[in-house]
Amino acid sequence: MKVSELKDILDRELFRPFAMRLNNGILYAFNTRKDFGASKDYEMIFHFGDHGGAARIDAESIVEIIETK
């Protein structure tokens, strides 16, 4: 997974939900922009959960980006 691909998805004018599958099989859904956070270089990504928690994701562990509805 290239960081440039992720940037392209996030830089769209209108946000479209997507999911991210990691090399360990975990799937994170990003249903709103508020679910997503990242360092300036996108090497460290954060998924903010519904219950105030957050998961830290290493960009190197992303194997698939899935556009959802």
Distance bins in CASP14 RR format, pairs under 12 A and 6 or more apart:
PFRMAT RR
TARGET T0000
AUTHOR 0000-0000-0000
RMODE 2
METHOD distances of the structure
MODEL  1
1 7 0 0 0 0 0 1 0 0 0 0 0
1 8 0 0 0 0 0 1 0 0 0 0 0
1 9 0 0 0 0 0 1 0 0 0 0 0
1 20 0 0 0 0 1 0 0 0 0 0 0
1 21 0 0 0 0 1 0 0 0 0 0 0
1 22 0 0 0 0 1 0 0 0 0 0 0
1 23 0 0 0 0 1 0 0 0 0 0 0
1 42 0 0 0 0 0 1 0 0 0 0 0
1 43 0 0 0 0 0 1 0 0 0 0 0
1 45 0 0 0 0 0 1 0 0 0 0 0
1 57 0 0 0 0 0 1 0 0 0 0 0
1 58 0 0 0 0 0 1 0 0 0 0 0
1 59 1 0 0 1 0 0 0 0 0 0 0
1 60 0 0 0 0 1 0 0 0 0 0 0
1 61 0 0 0 0 1 0 0 0 0 0 0
1 62 1 1 0 0 0 0 0 0 0 0 0
1 63 1 0 0 1 0 0 0 0 0 0 0
1 64 1 0 0 1 0 0 0 0 0 0 0
1 65 1 0 0 1 0 0 0 0 0 0 0
1 66 0 0 0 0 0 1 0 0 0 0 0
2 8 0 0 0 0 1 0 0 0 0 0 0
2 9 0 0 0 0 0 1 0 0 0 0 0
2 42 0 0 0 0 1 0 0 0 0 0 0
2 43 0 0 0 0 0 1 0 0 0 0 0
2 59 0 0 0 0 1 0 0 0 0 0 0
2 60 0 0 0 0 0 1 0 0 0 0 0
2 62 0 0 0 0 1 0 0 0 0 0 0
2 63 0 0 0 0 0 1 0 0 0 0 0
2 65 0 0 0 0 0 1 0 0 0 0 0
3 9 0 0 0 0 0 1 0 0 0 0 0
3 10 0 0 0 0 0 1 0 0 0 0 0
3 11 0 0 0 0 0 1 0 0 0 0 0
3 38 0 0 0 0 1 0 0 0 0 0 0
3 39 0 0 0 0 0 1 0 0 0 0 0
3 40 0 0 0 0 0 1 0 0 0 0 0
3 41 1 0 0 1 0 0 0 0 0 0 0
3 42 1 0 1 0 0 0 0 0 0 0 0
3 43 1 0 0 1 0 0 0 0 0 0 0
3 44 0 0 0 0 0 1 0 0 0 0 0
3 45 0 0 0 0 1 0 0 0 0 0 0
3 58 0 0 0 0 0 1 0 0 0 0 0
3 59 1 0 1 0 0 0 0 0 0 0 0
3 60 0 0 0 0 1 0 0 0 0 0 0
3 62 0 0 0 0 1 0 0 0 0 0 0
3 65 0 0 0 0 0 1 0 0 0 0 0
4 10 0 0 0 0 0 1 0 0 0 0 0
4 11 0 0 0 0 0 1 0 0 0 0 0
4 41 0 0 0 0 0 1 0 0 0 0 0
4 42 0 0 0 0 1 0 0 0 0 0 0
4 59 0 0 0 0 0 1 0 0 0 0 0
4 65 0 0 0 0 0 1 0 0 0 0 0
5 11 0 0 0 0 0 1 0 0 0 0 0
5 18 0 0 0 0 0 1 0 0 0 0 0
5 20 0 0 0 0 0 1 0 0 0 0 0
5 42 0 0 0 0 0 1 0 0 0 0 0
5 59 0 0 0 0 0 1 0 0 0 0 0
5 62 0 0 0 0 1 0 0 0 0 0 0
5 63 0 0 0 0 0 1 0 0 0 0 0
5 64 0 0 0 0 0 1 0 0 0 0 0
5 65 1 0 0 1 0 0 0 0 0 0 0
5 67 0 0 0 0 0 1 0 0 0 0 0
6 12 0 0 0 0 0 1 0 0 0 0 0
6 18 0 0 0 0 1 0 0 0 0 0 0
6 20 0 0 0 0 1 0 0 0 0 0 0
6 30 0 0 0 0 0 1 0 0 0 0 0
6 36 0 0 0 0 1 0 0 0 0 0 0
6 37 0 0 0 0 0 1 0 0 0 0 0
6 38 0 0 0 0 1 0 0 0 0 0 0
6 39 0 0 0 0 0 1 0 0 0 0 0
6 41 0 0 0 0 0 1 0 0 0 0 0
6 42 1 0 1 0 0 0 0 0 0 0 0
6 43 0 0 0 0 0 1 0 0 0 0 0
6 44 0 0 0 0 0 1 0 0 0 0 0
6 45 1 0 0 1 0 0 0 0 0 0 0
6 57 0 0 0 0 0 1 0 0 0 0 0
6 59 1 0 0 1 0 0 0 0 0 0 0
6 60 0 0 0 0 0 1 0 0 0 0 0
6 62 1 0 0 1 0 0 0 0 0 0 0
6 64 0 0 0 0 0 1 0 0 0 0 0
6 65 1 0 0 1 0 0 0 0 0 0 0
7 36 0 0 0 0 0 1 0 0 0 0 0
7 38 0 0 0 0 1 0 0 0 0 0 0
7 40 0 0 0 0 0 1 0 0 0 0 0
7 41 0 0 0 0 0 1 0 0 0 0 0
7 42 1 0 0 1 0 0 0 0 0 0 0
7 43 0 0 0 0 0 1 0 0 0 0 0
7 45 0 0 0 0 0 1 0 0 0 0 0
7 59 0 0 0 0 0 1 0 0 0 0 0
7 65 0 0 0 0 0 1 0 0 0 0 0
8 16 0 0 0 0 0 1 0 0 0 0 0
8 18 0 0 0 0 0 1 0 0 0 0 0
8 42 0 0 0 0 0 1 0 0 0 0 0
8 65 0 0 0 0 1 0 0 0 0 0 0
8 67 0 0 0 0 0 1 0 0 0 0 0
9 15 0 0 0 0 1 0 0 0 0 0 0
9 16 1 0 0 1 0 0 0 0 0 0 0
9 17 0 0 0 0 0 1 0 0 0 0 0
9 18 1 0 0 1 0 0 0 0 0 0 0
9 19 0 0 0 0 0 1 0 0 0 0 0
9 20 0 0 0 0 1 0 0 0 0 0 0
9 30 0 0 0 0 1 0 0 0 0 0 0
9 33 0 0 0 0 0 1 0 0 0 0 0
9 36 0 0 0 0 1 0 0 0 0 0 0
9 38 0 0 0 0 0 1 0 0 0 0 0
9 42 0 0 0 0 0 1 0 0 0 0 0
9 45 0 0 0 0 0 1 0 0 0 0 0
9 62 0 0 0 0 0 1 0 0 0 0 0
9 65 1 0 0 1 0 0 0 0 0 0 0
9 66 0 0 0 0 0 1 0 0 0 0 0
9 67 1 0 0 1 0 0 0 0 0 0 0
9 68 0 0 0 0 0 1 0 0 0 0 0
10 16 0 0 0 0 1 0 0 0 0 0 0
10 17 0 0 0 0 0 1 0 0 0 0 0
10 18 0 0 0 0 1 0 0 0 0 0 0
10 20 0 0 0 0 0 1 0 0 0 0 0
10 30 0 0 0 0 1 0 0 0 0 0 0
10 33 0 0 0 0 1 0 0 0 0 0 0
10 35 0 0 0 0 0 1 0 0 0 0 0
10 36 1 0 0 1 0 0 0 0 0 0 0
10 37 0 0 0 0 1 0 0 0 0 0 0
10 38 1 0 0 1 0 0 0 0 0 0 0
10 42 0 0 0 0 1 0 0 0 0 0 0
10 45 0 0 0 0 0 1 0 0 0 0 0
10 65 0 0 0 0 0 1 0 0 0 0 0
11 33 0 0 0 0 0 1 0 0 0 0 0
11 38 0 0 0 0 0 1 0 0 0 0 0
11 42 0 0 0 0 0 1 0 0 0 0 0
12 18 0 0 0 0 0 1 0 0 0 0 0
12 33 0 0 0 0 0 1 0 0 0 0 0
12 67 0 0 0 0 0 1 0 0 0 0 0
13 33 0 0 0 0 0 1 0 0 0 0 0
14 33 0 0 0 0 0 1 0 0 0 0 0
15 30 0 0 0 0 1 0 0 0 0 0 0
15 31 0 0 0 0 1 0 0 0 0 0 0
15 32 1 0 0 1 0 0 0 0 0 0 0
15 33 1 0 1 0 0 0 0 0 0 0 0
15 34 0 0 0 0 1 0 0 0 0 0 0
15 35 0 0 0 0 1 0 0 0 0 0 0
15 36 0 0 0 0 1 0 0 0 0 0 0
15 67 0 0 0 0 0 1 0 0 0 0 0
15 68 0 0 0 0 0 1 0 0 0 0 0
16 30 0 0 0 0 1 0 0 0 0 0 0
16 31 0 0 0 0 0 1 0 0 0 0 0
16 32 0 0 0 0 0 1 0 0 0 0 0
16 33 0 0 0 0 0 1 0 0 0 0 0
16 65 0 0 0 0 0 1 0 0 0 0 0
16 66 0 0 0 0 0 1 0 0 0 0 0
16 67 1 0 0 1 0 0 0 0 0 0 0
16 68 0 0 0 0 1 0 0 0 0 0 0
16 69 0 0 0 0 1 0 0 0 0 0 0
17 28 0 0 0 0 0 1 0 0 0 0 0
17 29 1 0 0 1 0 0 0 0 0 0 0
17 30 1 0 0 1 0 0 0 0 0 0 0
17 31 1 0 1 0 0 0 0 0 0 0 0
17 32 1 0 0 1 0 0 0 0 0 0 0
17 33 0 0 0 0 1 0 0 0 0 0 0
17 34 0 0 0 0 0 1 0 0 0 0 0
17 35 0 0 0 0 1 0 0 0 0 0 0
17 36 0 0 0 0 0 1 0 0 0 0 0
17 65 0 0 0 0 0 1 0 0 0 0 0
17 66 0 0 0 0 1 0 0 0 0 0 0
17 67 1 0 0 1 0 0 0 0 0 0 0
17 68 1 0 1 0 0 0 0 0 0 0 0
17 69 1 0 0 1 0 0 0 0 0 0 0
18 27 0 0 0 0 0 1 0 0 0 0 0
18 28 0 0 0 0 1 0 0 0 0 0 0
18 29 1 0 0 1 0 0 0 0 0 0 0
18 30 1 0 1 0 0 0 0 0 0 0 0
18 31 0 0 0 0 1 0 0 0 0 0 0
18 32 0 0 0 0 0 1 0 0 0 0 0
18 33 0 0 0 0 0 1 0 0 0 0 0
18 35 0 0 0 0 1 0 0 0 0 0 0
18 36 0 0 0 0 1 0 0 0 0 0 0
18 47 0 0 0 0 0 1 0 0 0 0 0
18 62 0 0 0 0 0 1 0 0 0 0 0
18 64 0 0 0 0 0 1 0 0 0 0 0
18 65 1 0 1 0 0 0 0 0 0 0 0
18 66 1 0 0 1 0 0 0 0 0 0 0
18 67 1 0 1 0 0 0 0 0 0 0 0
18 68 1 0 1 0 0 0 0 0 0 0 0
18 69 0 0 0 0 0 1 0 0 0 0 0
19 25 0 0 0 0 0 1 0 0 0 0 0
19 26 0 0 0 0 0 1 0 0 0 0 0
19 27 1 0 1 0 0 0 0 0 0 0 0
19 28 1 0 0 1 0 0 0 0 0 0 0
19 29 1 0 1 0 0 0 0 0 0 0 0
19 30 1 0 0 1 0 0 0 0 0 0 0
19 31 0 0 0 0 1 0 0 0 0 0 0
19 35 0 0 0 0 0 1 0 0 0 0 0
19 36 0 0 0 0 0 1 0 0 0 0 0
19 47 0 0 0 0 0 1 0 0 0 0 0
19 62 0 0 0 0 0 1 0 0 0 0 0
19 63 0 0 0 0 0 1 0 0 0 0 0
19 64 0 0 0 0 1 0 0 0 0 0 0
19 65 1 0 0 1 0 0 0 0 0 0 0
19 66 1 0 1 0 0 0 0 0 0 0 0
19 67 0 0 0 0 1 0 0 0 0 0 0
19 68 1 0 1 0 0 0 0 0 0 0 0
19 69 0 0 0 0 0 1 0 0 0 0 0
20 26 0 0 0 0 1 0 0 0 0 0 0
20 27 1 0 0 1 0 0 0 0 0 0 0
20 28 1 0 1 0 0 0 0 0 0 0 0
20 29 0 0 0 0 1 0 0 0 0 0 0
20 30 1 0 0 1 0 0 0 0 0 0 0
20 35 0 0 0 0 0 1 0 0 0 0 0
20 36 0 0 0 0 1 0 0 0 0 0 0
20 37 0 0 0 0 0 1 0 0 0 0 0
20 38 0 0 0 0 0 1 0 0 0 0 0
20 45 1 0 0 1 0 0 0 0 0 0 0
20 46 0 0 0 0 0 1 0 0 0 0 0
20 47 1 0 0 1 0 0 0 0 0 0 0
20 55 0 0 0 0 0 1 0 0 0 0 0
20 57 1 0 0 1 0 0 0 0 0 0 0
20 58 0 0 0 0 0 1 0 0 0 0 0
20 59 0 0 0 0 1 0 0 0 0 0 0
20 61 0 0 0 0 1 0 0 0 0 0 0
20 62 1 0 1 0 0 0 0 0 0 0 0
20 63 0 0 0 0 1 0 0 0 0 0 0
20 64 1 0 0 1 0 0 0 0 0 0 0
20 65 1 0 1 0 0 0 0 0 0 0 0
20 66 1 0 0 1 0 0 0 0 0 0 0
20 67 0 0 0 0 0 1 0 0 0 0 0
20 68 0 0 0 0 0 1 0 0 0 0 0
21 27 1 0 1 0 0 0 0 0 0 0 0
21 28 0 0 0 0 1 0 0 0 0 0 0
21 29 0 0 0 0 0 1 0 0 0 0 0
21 57 0 0 0 0 0 1 0 0 0 0 0
21 61 0 0 0 0 1 0 0 0 0 0 0
21 62 1 0 0 1 0 0 0 0 0 0 0
21 63 1 0 1 0 0 0 0 0 0 0 0
21 64 1 0 1 0 0 0 0 0 0 0 0
21 65 1 0 0 1 0 0 0 0 0 0 0
21 66 1 0 0 1 0 0 0 0 0 0 0
21 68 0 0 0 0 0 1 0 0 0 0 0
22 28 1 0 0 1 0 0 0 0 0 0 0
22 45 0 0 0 0 0 1 0 0 0 0 0
22 47 0 0 0 0 0 1 0 0 0 0 0
22 55 0 0 0 0 1 0 0 0 0 0 0
22 56 0 0 0 0 0 1 0 0 0 0 0
22 57 1 0 0 1 0 0 0 0 0 0 0
22 58 0 0 0 0 1 0 0 0 0 0 0
22 59 0 0 0 0 0 1 0 0 0 0 0
22 60 0 0 0 0 1 0 0 0 0 0 0
22 61 1 0 1 0 0 0 0 0 0 0 0
22 62 1 0 0 1 0 0 0 0 0 0 0
22 63 1 0 0 1 0 0 0 0 0 0 0
22 64 0 0 0 0 1 0 0 0 0 0 0
22 65 0 0 0 0 0 1 0 0 0 0 0
22 66 0 0 0 0 0 1 0 0 0 0 0
23 57 0 0 0 0 0 1 0 0 0 0 0
23 58 0 0 0 0 1 0 0 0 0 0 0
23 59 0 0 0 0 0 1 0 0 0 0 0
23 60 0 0 0 0 1 0 0 0 0 0 0
23 61 1 0 1 0 0 0 0 0 0 0 0
23 62 1 0 0 1 0 0 0 0 0 0 0
23 63 1 0 1 0 0 0 0 0 0 0 0
23 64 0 0 0 0 1 0 0 0 0 0 0
24 55 0 0 0 0 0 1 0 0 0 0 0
24 57 0 0 0 0 0 1 0 0 0 0 0
24 58 0 0 0 0 0 1 0 0 0 0 0
24 61 1 0 0 1 0 0 0 0 0 0 0
24 62 0 0 0 0 0 1 0 0 0 0 0
24 63 0 0 0 0 1 0 0 0 0 0 0
25 61 0 0 0 0 1 0 0 0 0 0 0
25 62 0 0 0 0 0 1 0 0 0 0 0
25 63 0 0 0 0 1 0 0 0 0 0 0
25 64 0 0 0 0 1 0 0 0 0 0 0
26 47 0 0 0 0 1 0 0 0 0 0 0
26 55 0 0 0 0 1 0 0 0 0 0 0
26 57 0 0 0 0 1 0 0 0 0 0 0
26 58 0 0 0 0 0 1 0 0 0 0 0
26 61 0 0 0 0 1 0 0 0 0 0 0
26 62 0 0 0 0 0 1 0 0 0 0 0
26 63 0 0 0 0 0 1 0 0 0 0 0
26 64 0 0 0 0 0 1 0 0 0 0 0
27 47 0 0 0 0 0 1 0 0 0 0 0
27 55 0 0 0 0 0 1 0 0 0 0 0
27 57 0 0 0 0 0 1 0 0 0 0 0
27 62 0 0 0 0 0 1 0 0 0 0 0
27 63 0 0 0 0 0 1 0 0 0 0 0
27 64 0 0 0 0 1 0 0 0 0 0 0
27 65 0 0 0 0 0 1 0 0 0 0 0
27 66 1 0 0 1 0 0 0 0 0 0 0
27 68 0 0 0 0 0 1 0 0 0 0 0
28 35 0 0 0 0 1 0 0 0 0 0 0
28 36 0 0 0 0 1 0 0 0 0 0 0
28 37 0 0 0 0 0 1 0 0 0 0 0
28 45 0 0 0 0 1 0 0 0 0 0 0
28 46 0 0 0 0 1 0 0 0 0 0 0
28 47 1 0 1 0 0 0 0 0 0 0 0
28 48 0 0 0 0 0 1 0 0 0 0 0
28 49 0 0 0 0 1 0 0 0 0 0 0
28 54 0 0 0 0 0 1 0 0 0 0 0
28 55 1 0 0 1 0 0 0 0 0 0 0
28 56 0 0 0 0 0 1 0 0 0 0 0
28 57 1 0 0 1 0 0 0 0 0 0 0
28 61 0 0 0 0 0 1 0 0 0 0 0
28 62 0 0 0 0 1 0 0 0 0 0 0
28 64 0 0 0 0 0 1 0 0 0 0 0
28 65 0 0 0 0 0 1 0 0 0 0 0
28 66 0 0 0 0 0 1 0 0 0 0 0
28 68 0 0 0 0 0 1 0 0 0 0 0
29 35 1 0 0 1 0 0 0 0 0 0 0
29 36 0 0 0 0 0 1 0 0 0 0 0
29 47 0 0 0 0 1 0 0 0 0 0 0
29 48 0 0 0 0 0 1 0 0 0 0 0
29 49 0 0 0 0 1 0 0 0 0 0 0
29 50 0 0 0 0 0 1 0 0 0 0 0
29 55 0 0 0 0 0 1 0 0 0 0 0
29 65 0 0 0 0 0 1 0 0 0 0 0
29 66 0 0 0 0 1 0 0 0 0 0 0
29 67 0 0 0 0 0 1 0 0 0 0 0
29 68 1 0 0 1 0 0 0 0 0 0 0
29 69 0 0 0 0 0 1 0 0 0 0 0
30 36 1 0 1 0 0 0 0 0 0 0 0
30 37 0 0 0 0 1 0 0 0 0 0 0
30 38 0 0 0 0 0 1 0 0 0 0 0
30 45 0 0 0 0 1 0 0 0 0 0 0
30 46 0 0 0 0 0 1 0 0 0 0 0
30 47 1 0 0 1 0 0 0 0 0 0 0
30 48 0 0 0 0 1 0 0 0 0 0 0
30 49 0 0 0 0 1 0 0 0 0 0 0
30 55 0 0 0 0 0 1 0 0 0 0 0
30 57 0 0 0 0 0 1 0 0 0 0 0
30 62 0 0 0 0 0 1 0 0 0 0 0
30 65 0 0 0 0 1 0 0 0 0 0 0
30 66 0 0 0 0 0 1 0 0 0 0 0
30 67 0 0 0 0 0 1 0 0 0 0 0
30 68 0 0 0 0 1 0 0 0 0 0 0
31 47 0 0 0 0 0 1 0 0 0 0 0
31 48 0 0 0 0 0 1 0 0 0 0 0
31 49 0 0 0 0 1 0 0 0 0 0 0
31 50 0 0 0 0 1 0 0 0 0 0 0
31 68 1 0 0 1 0 0 0 0 0 0 0
31 69 0 0 0 0 0 1 0 0 0 0 0
32 47 0 0 0 0 0 1 0 0 0 0 0
32 48 0 0 0 0 1 0 0 0 0 0 0
32 49 0 0 0 0 0 1 0 0 0 0 0
32 50 0 0 0 0 0 1 0 0 0 0 0
32 68 0 0 0 0 0 1 0 0 0 0 0
33 48 0 0 0 0 0 1 0 0 0 0 0
34 46 0 0 0 0 0 1 0 0 0 0 0
34 47 0 0 0 0 0 1 0 0 0 0 0
34 48 1 0 0 1 0 0 0 0 0 0 0
34 49 0 0 0 0 1 0 0 0 0 0 0
34 50 0 0 0 0 0 1 0 0 0 0 0
34 52 0 0 0 0 0 1 0 0 0 0 0
34 54 0 0 0 0 0 1 0 0 0 0 0
35 45 0 0 0 0 0 1 0 0 0 0 0
35 46 0 0 0 0 1 0 0 0 0 0 0
35 47 1 0 0 1 0 0 0 0 0 0 0
35 48 1 0 1 0 0 0 0 0 0 0 0
35 49 1 0 0 1 0 0 0 0 0 0 0
35 50 0 0 0 0 1 0 0 0 0 0 0
35 52 0 0 0 0 0 1 0 0 0 0 0
35 53 0 0 0 0 0 1 0 0 0 0 0
35 54 0 0 0 0 1 0 0 0 0 0 0
35 55 0 0 0 0 0 1 0 0 0 0 0
35 57 0 0 0 0 0 1 0 0 0 0 0
35 68 0 0 0 0 0 1 0 0 0 0 0
36 42 0 0 0 0 0 1 0 0 0 0 0
36 45 1 0 0 1 0 0 0 0 0 0 0
36 46 1 0 0 1 0 0 0 0 0 0 0
36 47 1 0 0 1 0 0 0 0 0 0 0
36 48 1 0 0 1 0 0 0 0 0 0 0
36 49 0 0 0 0 0 1 0 0 0 0 0
36 54 0 0 0 0 0 1 0 0 0 0 0
36 55 0 0 0 0 0 1 0 0 0 0 0
36 57 0 0 0 0 1 0 0 0 0 0 0
36 65 0 0 0 0 0 1 0 0 0 0 0
37 44 0 0 0 0 1 0 0 0 0 0 0
37 45 1 0 0 1 0 0 0 0 0 0 0
37 46 1 0 1 0 0 0 0 0 0 0 0
37 47 1 0 0 1 0 0 0 0 0 0 0
37 48 1 0 0 1 0 0 0 0 0 0 0
37 49 0 0 0 0 0 1 0 0 0 0 0
37 54 0 0 0 0 1 0 0 0 0 0 0
37 55 0 0 0 0 0 1 0 0 0 0 0
37 56 0 0 0 0 1 0 0 0 0 0 0
37 57 0 0 0 0 1 0 0 0 0 0 0
37 59 0 0 0 0 0 1 0 0 0 0 0
38 44 1 0 0 1 0 0 0 0 0 0 0
38 45 1 0 1 0 0 0 0 0 0 0 0
38 46 1 0 0 1 0 0 0 0 0 0 0
38 47 0 0 0 0 0 1 0 0 0 0 0
38 48 0 0 0 0 0 1 0 0 0 0 0
38 54 0 0 0 0 0 1 0 0 0 0 0
38 56 0 0 0 0 0 1 0 0 0 0 0
38 57 0 0 0 0 1 0 0 0 0 0 0
38 58 0 0 0 0 0 1 0 0 0 0 0
38 59 0 0 0 0 1 0 0 0 0 0 0
38 62 0 0 0 0 0 1 0 0 0 0 0
39 45 1 0 0 1 0 0 0 0 0 0 0
39 46 0 0 0 0 1 0 0 0 0 0 0
39 56 0 0 0 0 0 1 0 0 0 0 0
39 57 0 0 0 0 0 1 0 0 0 0 0
39 58 0 0 0 0 0 1 0 0 0 0 0
39 59 0 0 0 0 1 0 0 0 0 0 0
41 59 0 0 0 0 1 0 0 0 0 0 0
42 57 0 0 0 0 0 1 0 0 0 0 0
42 58 0 0 0 0 0 1 0 0 0 0 0
42 59 1 0 1 0 0 0 0 0 0 0 0
42 60 0 0 0 0 0 1 0 0 0 0 0
42 62 0 0 0 0 0 1 0 0 0 0 0
43 56 0 0 0 0 0 1 0 0 0 0 0
43 57 0 0 0 0 0 1 0 0 0 0 0
43 58 1 0 0 1 0 0 0 0 0 0 0
43 59 1 0 1 0 0 0 0 0 0 0 0
43 60 1 0 0 1 0 0 0 0 0 0 0
43 61 0 0 0 0 0 1 0 0 0 0 0
43 62 0 0 0 0 0 1 0 0 0 0 0
44 54 0 0 0 0 0 1 0 0 0 0 0
44 55 0 0 0 0 0 1 0 0 0 0 0
44 56 1 0 0 1 0 0 0 0 0 0 0
44 57 1 0 0 1 0 0 0 0 0 0 0
44 58 1 0 0 1 0 0 0 0 0 0 0
44 59 1 0 0 1 0 0 0 0 0 0 0
44 60 0 0 0 0 0 1 0 0 0 0 0
44 61 0 0 0 0 0 1 0 0 0 0 0
44 62 0 0 0 0 0 1 0 0 0 0 0
45 54 0 0 0 0 0 1 0 0 0 0 0
45 55 0 0 0 0 1 0 0 0 0 0 0
45 56 1 0 0 1 0 0 0 0 0 0 0
45 57 1 0 1 0 0 0 0 0 0 0 0
45 58 1 0 0 1 0 0 0 0 0 0 0
45 59 1 0 1 0 0 0 0 0 0 0 0
45 60 0 0 0 0 0 1 0 0 0 0 0
45 61 0 0 0 0 1 0 0 0 0 0 0
45 62 1 0 0 1 0 0 0 0 0 0 0
45 65 0 0 0 0 0 1 0 0 0 0 0
46 52 0 0 0 0 0 1 0 0 0 0 0
46 53 0 0 0 0 1 0 0 0 0 0 0
46 54 1 0 1 0 0 0 0 0 0 0 0
46 55 1 0 0 1 0 0 0 0 0 0 0
46 56 1 0 1 0 0 0 0 0 0 0 0
46 57 1 0 0 1 0 0 0 0 0 0 0
46 58 0 0 0 0 0 1 0 0 0 0 0
46 59 0 0 0 0 0 1 0 0 0 0 0
47 53 0 0 0 0 1 0 0 0 0 0 0
47 54 1 0 0 1 0 0 0 0 0 0 0
47 55 1 0 1 0 0 0 0 0 0 0 0
47 56 0 0 0 0 1 0 0 0 0 0 0
47 57 1 0 0 1 0 0 0 0 0 0 0
47 62 0 0 0 0 0 1 0 0 0 0 0
48 54 1 0 1 0 0 0 0 0 0 0 0
48 55 0 0 0 0 1 0 0 0 0 0 0
48 56 0 0 0 0 0 1 0 0 0 0 0
48 57 0 0 0 0 0 1 0 0 0 0 0
49 55 1 0 0 1 0 0 0 0 0 0 0
55 61 0 0 0 0 0 1 0 0 0 0 0
57 63 0 0 0 0 0 1 0 0 0 0 0
57 65 0 0 0 0 0 1 0 0 0 0 0
59 65 0 0 0 0 0 1 0 0 0 0 0
END
